[in-house]
Amino acid sequence: AQVCFGLHGLSSVMTTDRIQKLSEDVINRIAAGEVVLRPASALKELLENSLDAQSTSISVVVKQGGQKLLQITDNGCGIRQEDLGIVCERFTTSKLHKYDDLHKISTFGFRGEALASVSHVAHLSIVTCCPPSDCAFSCRYRDGNLVEGPTPCAGRPGTTVAFEDLFFNMPARQRAQGSPSEEYSKILDVVQRYALQNPLVQISCKKFGSSVADLRSHGGCTSTEQVAETIFGPMLSRELISIHQCSDSPSVTLKGLVSNANFSRQKLTLILFINNRLVEGAGLRKLVEDVYEELLPRGQHPWVFLSLSLCGSNVDVNVHPTKKQVHFLEEEAIFQFVGDCIRSALRGRNDSRSFAAPVPGLSAKRLMPAKQCEISAKRKVPSSNPTRIRTDTRQLVLSGFRIGRDEAGGRNDQVHLQTPELTSINSLLKAVDEQDNPELTKSLTQSVFVGAVSEDLALLQSRSKLVLVNLEAVALEVAYQFLLRNFGCHKAIVFSPPVSIVPLVVHYLKGQGAAGMIGNIDTQEIADTASAFLVSKSEMLSEYFGVSFCKEGLQRIPQVFGKAVPDLSALPLFCLSLCTQINWQEEQACFEGLCRALSHFFVSSTHRSSPNSLNVFFESFHLCKSFRAPSRLSTDGSAIELTRLEQLYRIFERC
């Protein structure tokens, strides 16, 4: 160490430390901080991985702006089991083998840093199924290393990547993040841009626990205009002009959408893709501003989507850790070409402006047909506060206007599609009606959901009564009655390819044996026997209940709670119960046992797979006219009346 004296005496103490090599943990964490800046940047990397895997369907689930959970599921080619051990290590990739390959790279990723970076700043888990594998495999990673798995499990072809507690080990970065709503809006912006660039891919994004997606592109579209209308709405899409131009010198193809002079906003929106990569382009941004400067008022800006296709050898993609910038040759000539294309598209489309103005004296009531006016006049509007009750099922709520409710797993009305011809089914339906408790049925079907108490229990308000209900027990009866009432005419959920049963049953039996639940048995023989037995009963199961088995596995199951696909981890136990717990000799006992087994499977699997399963169960009987609540629900503790508002009023009056 050296002591230095300045004009004011002792000024500083300088120490000279030796140069040393950083540890791998420090290196990896620094690199991760460069790649993963916020949840949206991590999502961008994972979206690109899914697109590289030739996925046609991608779904994103976000919790607290991606800081608590961000999950992306695709139906791509999956990850091979032998590659799962190194998939989260740095510089492991299937897209690049030598440096010269960068000049002709056609995929998004090439460094192999995305999953590695995420695993160093979050708790990462992967579930993947790579055809023709019989089952999926789940793994957990920490700091680029495999810490758990691969464990066989049920799953569809494709990959599910989920990371939790982002930046749990980087408190400064964690505090620098925005609010959950701000981060979620950034995530939606990234998903919107990739959905616009990939119209053939179905992409959706929703919040954790929500049954309705905030963004959904239908996929299979050949027109970018259709995707723009779906994502951004007709107000923007009707003002867009399509561009599709090619040039040999410079060698470039331009596709895009630009807004005309009728549309403007306070901030420029430029969505730029170069060779399918989402990038930022300061030069092109300035070019767009200059083009629109003479068309739009001061302070107003356009909406522009540009997709440039250049020769791969003319583009340098390795200039930024997150690949948000690229360099390319003939930049000036390409900028000139893009500017000319935009001007040409706008020329002749801005001779007139459109304005929306109200027509004096014209009201919405005058536009309504006379017959509809009579119906509206006769319709009784419920009191806003009937009999001093705070909530009432007759009052309109926002959920009543929700679109696509059945697709999200909501209420599936039980309707007699046809009268069953079998005496056994009529006898079972008669028994349901005989066991009906009308007062309890009315309390459940005309109730209001107050809140969840536990994983199974919820508080419901029925008029002036507050009831504690085991929604899982009620859902079992709902599913049972639904299967009876729709006997022989069920809508089906089809699995393509079929879900293989034998390996799942073998894995389940081995797990039971390891836990000491069963003795030493030949699991393979039992699984083969069960599969063959179910195939032999498939014709009857398919005709009456919509359940179909083949040699390859399970082909389809009925829709019980809407179109929501149940968690297939309960499938082995369900298959074994069909083989061992059903009386296949007597018709009525057989049908009753099958309905009970199916209802147990759907309720248990929905409870596992859906984070808002209580809402799904509640919607299954809420306002359902065909549901009959059996009296045993009130005697076995499944529905308990806690209090009435009249009693509470008397208590508060004494106070």
C-alpha positions in Angstrom: 0.0 0.0 0.0 1.1 3.6 -0.6 0.3 6.7 1.4 -0.1 9.9 -0.7 0.3 13.4 0.6 -1.5 16.3 -1.2 -1.8 20.0 -0.6 -4.0 19.3 2.4 -1.9 16.6 4.0 -2.9 13.0 4.0 -5.3 12.6 1.1 -5.9 8.9 0.3 -4.7 5.4 0.8 -4.3 3.4 -2.4 -4.1 -0.3 -2.5 -3.1 -2.4 -5.5 -5.0 -5.7 -5.7 -3.8 -8.6 -7.8 -5.7 -9.5 -11.0 -7.6 -12.7 -10.4 -10.0 -14.9 -12.3 -13.7 -14.7 -11.3 -15.5 -17.8 -10.1 -17.9 -19.5 -12.4 -20.8 -18.6 -10.2 -20.0 -14.8 -10.4 -19.4 -15.1 -14.2 -22.7 -16.8 -14.8 -24.6 -14.4 -12.6 -23.1 -11.4 -14.4 -23.9 -12.9 -17.8 -27.5 -13.6 -16.6 -27.9 -10.0 -15.6 -27.1 -8.9 -19.1 -29.6 -11.3 -20.8 -32.5 -11.2 -18.3 -33.2 -7.6 -17.6 -36.9 -8.1 -16.6 -39.6 -10.7 -17.0 -40.4 -9.5 -20.5 -36.8 -10.1 -21.7 -36.9 -13.6 -20.3 -40.2 -14.3 -22.0 -38.7 -13.0 -25.3 -35.9 -15.6 -25.1 -38.3 -18.4 -24.2 -40.8 -17.4 -27.0 -37.9 -17.6 -29.5 -37.0 -21.1 -28.2 -40.6 -22.2 -28.8 -40.7 -20.8 -32.3 -37.4 -22.5 -33.1 -39.0 -25.8 -32.0 -41.6 -25.3 -34.8 -44.5 -24.8 -32.4 -47.9 -24.0 -33.8 -49.5 -23.3 -30.4 -47.9 -21.3 -27.5 -49.6 -20.2 -24.3 -48.1 -17.9 -21.6 -49.2 -17.7 -18.0 -48.0 -14.8 -15.8 -48.3 -14.3 -12.0 -47.6 -10.9 -10.5 -46.1 -9.5 -13.7 -43.8 -12.5 -14.1 -41.9 -11.8 -10.9 -43.6 -14.7 -9.0 -44.2 -17.0 -12.0 -43.9 -17.0 -15.8 -44.8 -20.2 -17.6 -44.7 -20.8 -21.4 -46.1 -24.0 -22.9 -45.7 -25.0 -26.6 -46.4 -28.1 -28.8 -43.0 -28.1 -30.5 -40.6 -30.9 -31.0 -39.6 -31.1 -27.3 -36.2 -31.8 -25.7 -34.7 -35.2 -25.8 -34.3 -37.0 -22.5 -30.5 -37.4 -23.0 -30.2 -33.6 -23.5 -32.0 -32.6 -20.3 -28.8 -32.9 -18.2 -27.0 -30.1 -20.1 -29.9 -28.0 -21.5 -29.3 -25.3 -18.8 -25.6 -25.1 -19.1 -24.1 -22.1 -20.9 -23.1 -22.4 -24.6 -25.1 -25.6 -25.1 -27.2 -25.3 -28.3 -28.5 -27.4 -31.2 -28.5 -24.5 -33.6 -24.8 -23.8 -34.1 -21.8 -26.0 -34.5 -19.1 -23.8 -35.8 -18.6 -20.0 -36.0 -19.1 -19.9 -39.8 -22.7 -21.1 -39.2 -23.5 -17.6 -37.9 -23.4 -16.2 -41.5 -26.4 -18.5 -42.5 -28.2 -18.9 -39.1 -31.9 -19.0 -39.6 -33.0 -19.7 -36.0 -33.5 -17.1 -33.2 -31.1 -18.5 -30.7 -27.6 -19.6 -31.2 -25.5 -18.9 -28.1 -27.3 -21.3 -25.7 -27.5 -18.7 -22.9 -31.3 -18.2 -22.5 -32.2 -21.1 -20.2 -28.8 -20.9 -18.5 -29.3 -17.2 -17.7 -32.8 -17.8 -16.3 -31.7 -20.7 -14.1 -29.1 -18.4 -12.4 -31.7 -15.8 -11.4 -34.9 -17.9 -10.8 -36.1 -21.3 -9.9 -36.5 -23.1 -13.3 -38.5 -26.2 -14.1 -39.0 -27.9 -17.4 -41.6 -30.5 -18.5 -41.0 -31.9 -22.0 -42.2 -34.7 -24.2 -40.2 -35.4 -27.4 -42.1 -37.8 -29.8 -42.0 -40.7 -30.1 -41.4 -40.9 -26.4 -44.2 -42.6 -24.4 -44.3 -40.1 -21.6 -43.0 -36.7 -20.6 -40.1 -35.9 -18.2 -40.0 -33.2 -15.6 -36.8 -31.5 -14.3 -35.7 -28.7 -12.0 -32.6 -26.6 -12.4 -30.5 -24.3 -10.2 -27.5 -22.3 -11.4 -27.4 -24.1 -14.7 -27.3 -27.5 -13.0 -29.9 -30.3 -13.0 -31.0 -30.7 -9.3 -34.0 -32.9 -9.7 -35.1 -35.4 -12.4 -35.6 -36.3 -15.2 -38.8 -37.8 -13.7 -41.4 -39.6 -16.0 -44.8 -37.9 -15.9 -47.9 -37.5 -18.1 -47.7 -34.8 -20.7 -48.4 -33.8 -24.3 -45.8 -33.4 -27.0 -43.9 -30.2 -26.5 -42.3 -28.3 -23.7 -43.4 -26.3 -20.7 -40.8 -24.0 -19.1 -41.7 -22.2 -15.9 -39.6 -20.0 -13.7 -40.5 -18.7 -10.2 -39.2 -16.0 -7.9 -37.3 -14.0 -10.6 -34.2 -12.2 -9.2 -34.6 -13.8 -5.8 -30.8 -13.7 -5.4 -30.4 -10.2 -6.9 -32.3 -7.8 -4.5 -31.1 -4.7 -6.3 -32.5 -5.9 -9.6 -35.6 -7.0 -8.0 -36.3 -3.6 -6.4 -35.7 -1.9 -9.7 -38.6 -3.8 -11.4 -41.8 -2.0 -12.0 -45.2 -2.8 -10.5 -46.8 -6.1 -11.5 -49.2 -4.3 -13.8 -46.4 -2.4 -15.5 -44.4 -5.6 -16.0 -47.4 -7.5 -17.3 -48.1 -4.7 -19.9 -44.5 -5.1 -21.1 -45.0 -8.9 -21.4 -48.3 -8.4 -23.4 -46.4 -6.0 -25.7 -43.8 -8.7 -26.4 -46.4 -11.4 -27.0 -48.4 -9.0 -29.3 -45.3 -8.4 -31.5 -44.4 -12.0 -31.9 -48.1 -12.9 -32.6 -48.1 -10.3 -35.4 -44.9 -11.6 -36.9 -46.1 -15.3 -36.7 -49.7 -15.3 -37.9 -49.6 -19.1 -38.4 -48.9 -19.7 -34.7 -51.6 -19.6 -32.1 -50.3 -17.5 -29.2 -52.2 -16.7 -25.9 -51.3 -14.8 -22.7 -53.2 -14.7 -19.5 -52.8 -14.0 -15.8 -52.3 -16.9 -13.4 -55.7 -17.9 -12.0 -57.7 -16.2 -14.8 -60.0 -18.3 -17.0 -59.9 -15.8 -19.8 -56.9 -14.9 -21.9 -56.0 -11.2 -22.2 -54.5 -11.9 -25.6 -55.2 -14.7 -28.0 -54.3 -15.0 -31.7 -56.1 -17.7 -33.5 -53.2 -19.0 -35.6 -53.4 -20.5 -39.0 -53.8 -17.0 -40.6 -52.0 -16.2 -43.8 -52.8 -12.5 -43.5 -51.1 -10.3 -41.1 -54.1 -7.9 -41.3 -56.3 -10.5 -39.7 -53.9 -10.9 -36.8 -53.7 -7.1 -36.4 -57.5 -6.9 -36.2 -57.6 -9.7 -33.6 -54.9 -8.2 -31.4 -55.3 -4.5 -31.8 -58.9 -4.2 -32.7 -60.8 -2.9 -35.7 -60.3 0.8 -34.8 -56.6 0.4 -35.8 -56.8 -2.3 -38.4 -59.2 -0.4 -40.7 -56.7 2.4 -40.9 -53.7 0.2 -41.8 -52.1 -0.1 -45.3 -50.4 -3.3 -46.3 -46.9 -3.2 -47.8 -45.2 -6.0 -49.7 -42.2 -5.0 -51.8 -39.0 -6.7 -53.0 -35.7 -5.3 -54.3 -32.7 -7.0 -56.0 -30.4 -4.1 -55.3 -30.2 -4.0 -52.4 -31.3 -7.6 -51.8 -34.3 -7.1 -49.5 -37.9 -8.0 -49.0 -40.2 -5.8 -47.1 -43.6 -6.7 -45.6 -45.5 -4.6 -43.2 -48.5 -2.6 -42.1 -48.5 1.2 -41.7 -51.2 3.5 -40.5 -52.7 6.1 -42.8 -53.2 9.8 -41.9 -56.6 9.1 -40.3 -54.8 7.4 -37.4 -52.3 8.9 -35.0 -51.2 8.6 -31.4 -49.0 10.6 -29.0 -46.1 8.1 -29.2 -44.6 6.3 -32.1 -45.2 2.6 -32.2 -42.5 0.9 -34.4 -42.6 -2.9 -34.5 -39.4 -4.0 -36.4 -38.3 -7.5 -37.3 -35.2 -8.3 -39.3 -35.0 -11.9 -40.5 -37.8 -12.7 -38.1 -35.9 -11.2 -35.1 -37.5 -8.6 -33.0 -34.9 -5.7 -32.9 -34.7 -2.0 -32.2 -33.7 0.3 -35.0 -32.9 3.9 -34.2 -32.2 4.7 -37.8 -35.4 3.3 -39.1 -37.3 5.0 -36.3 -35.9 8.4 -37.4 -36.8 7.5 -41.0 -40.4 6.7 -40.2 -40.7 10.0 -38.2 -39.4 11.9 -41.2 -41.9 10.3 -43.6 -44.9 11.0 -41.4 -43.8 14.5 -40.4 -45.5 16.1 -43.4 -48.7 14.1 -42.9 -49.5 14.2 -39.2 -50.0 17.2 -36.9 -47.2 18.1 -34.6 -47.0 15.9 -31.6 -48.9 13.0 -33.3 -47.2 9.8 -34.4 -48.0 6.7 -36.5 -48.3 3.0 -35.9 -45.8 1.0 -38.1 -45.0 -2.7 -38.4 -42.1 -3.6 -40.6 -40.6 -7.0 -41.4 -37.3 -7.1 -43.4 -35.9 -10.2 -44.9 -32.2 -9.9 -45.8 -29.5 -12.3 -47.0 -28.2 -14.1 -43.9 -24.6 -13.5 -44.9 -25.2 -9.7 -44.9 -26.5 -9.6 -41.3 -24.4 -9.7 -38.1 -26.7 -11.0 -35.3 -23.9 -11.3 -32.7 -23.7 -7.7 -31.6 -25.9 -7.6 -28.4 -26.4 -10.0 -25.5 -30.1 -10.0 -25.9 -29.9 -9.9 -29.7 -32.1 -6.7 -29.8 -29.7 -5.1 -32.2 -28.2 -6.3 -35.5 -25.9 -4.8 -38.1 -26.2 -5.3 -41.8 -24.6 -4.3 -45.0 -25.9 -1.7 -47.5 -27.7 0.0 -44.6 -28.1 3.4 -46.4 -29.6 1.8 -49.5 -32.0 -0.4 -47.5 -33.2 2.7 -45.5 -33.8 4.5 -48.8 -35.8 1.5 -50.1 -37.9 1.3 -47.0 -38.7 5.0 -47.0 -39.7 4.9 -50.7 -42.0 1.9 -50.0 -43.8 3.7 -47.1 -44.2 6.9 -49.1 -45.6 5.0 -52.1 -48.1 3.2 -49.9 -49.2 6.4 -48.3 -49.5 8.3 -51.6 -53.0 8.4 -52.8 -54.4 7.1 -49.5 -54.4 10.4 -47.7 -56.5 12.6 -49.9 -59.4 12.6 -47.5 -59.9 12.3 -43.7 -62.6 10.4 -41.9 -64.2 11.9 -38.7 -66.8 10.4 -36.4 -69.5 12.8 -35.3 -72.8 12.1 -33.4 -76.1 12.7 -35.3 -78.2 15.3 -33.5 -81.5 14.0 -32.0 -80.6 10.3 -32.7 -80.5 8.1 -29.6 -79.9 4.5 -29.0 -83.5 3.9 -28.0 -84.7 5.0 -31.4 -82.5 2.5 -33.1 -84.0 -0.4 -31.2 -86.7 -2.4 -32.9 -90.2 -1.9 -31.6 -90.6 -5.5 -30.5 -87.4 -5.3 -28.5 -88.6 -2.1 -26.9 -91.7 -3.8 -25.7 -89.7 -6.7 -24.2 -87.3 -4.2 -22.5 -90.3 -2.3 -21.0 -91.9 -5.5 -19.7 -88.7 -6.8 -18.2 -88.6 -6.3 -14.5 -85.4 -4.8 -13.1 -84.4 -6.2 -9.7 -84.1 -3.9 -6.8 -80.6 -2.7 -6.3 -80.8 -3.8 -2.7 -83.6 -6.3 -2.2 -84.6 -7.1 1.4 -81.5 -5.5 2.9 -79.2 -8.0 1.2 -75.9 -6.7 -0.1 -75.6 -9.1 -3.1 -78.2 -10.9 -5.2 -77.9 -13.4 -8.0 -80.5 -11.5 -10.1 -78.3 -8.4 -10.3 -76.0 -8.1 -13.4 -72.3 -8.7 -12.9 -69.4 -8.4 -15.3 -68.9 -12.2 -15.5 -72.3 -12.4 -17.1 -70.9 -10.7 -20.2 -67.8 -12.8 -20.4 -67.2 -14.3 -23.9 -65.8 -17.8 -24.3 -66.8 -18.9 -20.8 -67.3 -22.5 -21.7 -63.9 -22.7 -23.3 -62.2 -21.6 -20.2 -63.7 -24.4 -18.1 -66.7 -22.4 -16.8 -70.3 -23.6 -16.3 -71.4 -26.3 -18.7 -75.2 -26.3 -18.7 -76.7 -29.7 -18.3 -79.4 -30.0 -20.9 -81.4 -33.1 -22.0 -80.2 -33.5 -25.5 -82.5 -36.6 -25.9 -84.5 -38.9 -23.6 -82.5 -42.0 -22.7 -84.1 -45.2 -24.0 -82.4 -47.4 -21.4 -84.5 -48.3 -18.3 -81.4 -48.3 -16.1 -80.5 -44.7 -17.0 -84.1 -43.6 -16.3 -84.0 -45.3 -13.0 -80.8 -43.5 -12.0 -82.3 -40.2 -13.1 -85.4 -40.9 -11.1 -83.3 -41.7 -8.0 -81.6 -38.3 -8.5 -84.9 -36.5 -8.5 -86.2 -38.5 -5.4 -83.1 -37.5 -3.4 -83.4 -33.9 -4.3 -83.5 -31.4 -1.5 -85.4 -28.4 -3.1 -84.4 -25.9 -0.5 -80.7 -26.8 -0.7 -80.8 -26.9 -4.5 -82.2 -23.4 -4.6 -79.6 -22.2 -2.0 -76.8 -23.5 -4.2 -78.0 -22.6 -7.7 -79.1 -19.1 -6.6 -76.1 -18.2 -4.5 -73.3 -15.7 -4.8 -69.6 -16.7 -4.4 -68.2 -14.8 -1.3 -64.7 -16.3 -1.1 -62.5 -19.3 -0.6 -61.9 -20.6 2.9 -59.5 -23.5 2.0 -58.7 -25.6 -1.0 -62.1 -27.3 -0.9 -64.3 -25.0 1.2 -65.9 -21.7 0.1 -68.4 -19.3 1.5 -71.6 -18.8 -0.5 -74.4 -16.3 0.2 -77.9 -17.4 -0.7 -80.4 -14.6 -0.1 -80.0 -13.9 3.6 -78.1 -17.1 4.4 -74.3 -17.6 4.6 -73.4 -21.2 3.8 -70.1 -23.0 4.1 -69.9 -25.4 1.1 -67.5 -28.2 0.2 -67.4 -27.3 -3.5 -65.5 -30.4 -4.4 -68.2 -32.6 -3.0 -70.9 -30.6 -4.8 -68.9 -30.8 -8.0 -68.8 -34.6 -7.8 -72.6 -34.7 -7.8 -72.7 -32.1 -10.6 -70.4 -34.2 -12.8 -72.3 -37.4 -12.0 -75.7 -35.8 -13.0 -74.2 -34.2 -16.1 -72.9 -37.6 -17.3 -76.4 -39.2 -16.7 -78.4 -36.4 -18.3 -76.1 -36.3 -21.4 -75.9 -40.1 -21.7 -75.0 -41.2 -25.2 -74.4 -37.6 -26.6 -71.3 -36.2 -25.0 -69.0 -33.7 -26.6 -65.5 -35.0 -26.6 -61.9 -33.8 -26.0 -59.7 -35.6 -28.6 -56.1 -36.5 -28.0 -53.9 -36.6 -31.0 -51.8 -38.7 -30.8 -53.4 -40.9 -28.2 -52.1 -40.7 -24.6 -50.1 -43.9 -24.0 -51.5 -45.7 -20.9 -49.2 -48.6 -20.3 -46.0 -46.6 -19.3 -48.1 -44.3 -17.1 -49.7 -47.3 -15.3 -46.3 -49.0 -14.9 -44.8 -45.8 -13.4 -47.7 -45.3 -11.1 -47.6 -48.9 -9.8 -43.8 -48.7 -9.3 -44.3 -45.5 -7.3 -47.0 -47.3 -5.1 -44.6 -50.2 -4.6 -41.7 -47.9 -3.6 -44.0 -46.3 -1.0 -44.9 -49.7 0.4 -48.5 -49.4 -0.7 -48.4 -52.7 -2.7 -46.3 -55.8 -2.7 -43.9 -57.2 -5.3 -45.9 -57.5 -8.5 -45.3 -57.6 -12.2 -46.2 -54.0 -13.1 -45.7 -54.5 -16.8 -48.1 -57.5 -16.9 -50.8 -55.6 -15.0 -50.5 -52.5 -17.2 -50.7 -54.6 -20.4 -53.8 -56.5 -19.0 -55.5 -53.3 -18.0 -54.9 -51.7 -21.4 -56.2 -54.8 -23.3 -59.3 -54.8 -21.0 -60.1 -51.2 -21.6 -59.7 -51.6 -25.4 -62.2 -54.5 -25.2 -64.8 -52.1 -23.5 -64.0 -49.1 -25.7 -67.0 -49.5 -28.0 -69.5 -49.3 -25.2 -67.6 -46.5 -23.4 -67.3 -44.5 -26.6 -71.0 -44.8 -27.5 -72.4 -43.9 -24.1 -69.8 -41.8 -22.3 -67.5 -40.4 -25.0 -64.5 -42.3 -23.6 -62.4 -44.1 -26.3 -59.4 -46.4 -25.9 -57.2 -48.0 -28.6 -54.0 -50.0 -28.6 -52.0 -46.8 -28.6 -53.8 -45.4 -25.5 -56.6 -43.0 -24.6 -58.1 -41.3 -27.7 -60.8 -39.1 -26.2 -62.8 -38.2 -23.0 -66.0 -36.3 -22.5 -66.3 -32.6 -21.8 -67.6 -32.3 -18.2 -66.3 -28.9 -17.0 -66.3 -27.1 -20.3 -63.4 -27.6 -22.8 -60.8 -27.5 -20.0 -58.4 -30.5 -20.4 -58.0 -32.3 -17.1 -54.7 -33.1 -15.4 -53.6 -36.4 -16.8 -51.5 -37.3 -13.8 -54.7 -38.9 -12.4 -55.1 -41.0 -15.5 -53.4 -44.2 -14.3 -55.6 -44.5 -11.2 -58.7 -43.8 -13.3 -57.8 -46.6 -15.7 -57.2 -49.1 -12.9 -60.5 -48.1 -11.2 -62.3 -48.9 -14.4 -60.8 -52.3 -14.4 -61.3 -53.2 -10.8 -64.1 -51.2 -9.3 -66.9 -51.4 -11.9 -69.6 -54.1 -11.9 -69.6 -54.9 -15.6 -72.2 -57.7 -15.2 -75.3 -55.6 -14.2 -76.3 -52.8 -16.5 -77.6 -50.2 -13.9 -74.7 -50.8 -11.5 -72.2 -50.6 -14.4 -73.6 -47.2 -15.6 -73.7 -45.8 -12.1 -70.1 -47.0 -11.4 -68.8 -45.5 -14.6 -70.5 -42.1 -14.0 -69.0 -42.1 -10.4 -65.5 -43.0 -11.6 -65.6 -40.4 -14.4 -66.8 -37.7 -12.0 -64.1 -38.5 -9.5 -61.5 -38.4 -12.3 -62.6 -35.0 -13.6 -63.1 -33.4 -10.2 -59.7 -34.5 -8.8 -57.8 -33.7 -12.0 -59.5 -30.3 -12.3 -58.6 -29.6 -8.7 -55.0 -30.3 -9.5 -54.6 -28.6 -12.9 -56.7 -25.4 -12.4 -55.5 -22.8 -9.9 -59.1 -21.4 -9.8 -60.8 -24.8 -9.4 -63.2 -23.5 -6.8 -64.5 -21.0 -9.3 -64.8 -23.7 -11.9 -66.8 -25.9 -9.5 -69.0 -23.0 -8.5 -69.8 -22.1 -12.1 -70.7 -25.7 -12.8 -73.9 -25.5 -10.7 -74.5 -21.8 -10.4 -77.8 -20.9 -12.1 -78.0 -24.4 -13.5 -81.7 -25.4 -13.7 -81.1 -29.1 -14.1 -78.9 -29.7 -11.0 -80.5 -31.4 -8.1 -78.7 -31.2 -4.7 -79.2 -34.5 -2.8 -80.2 -34.3 0.9 -77.0 -36.1 2.0 -75.0 -32.9 1.2 -76.7 -31.2 4.1 -76.3 -34.2 6.5 -72.6 -35.1 5.8 -71.3 -31.6 6.4 -70.8 -30.7 2.7 -73.2 -27.7 3.1 -73.5 -26.0 6.5 -75.6 -22.9 7.1 -73.4 -20.7 9.3 -75.8 -17.7 10.0 -78.5 -15.5 8.6 -78.4 -11.8 8.1 -81.5 -11.4 10.3 -79.6 -12.9 13.2 -76.6 -10.7 12.6 -78.8 -7.6 12.5 -80.2 -8.5 15.9 -76.7 -8.9 17.3 -75.5 -5.6 16.0 -78.7 -3.9 17.2 -77.9 -5.1 20.8 -74.4 -3.7 20.4 
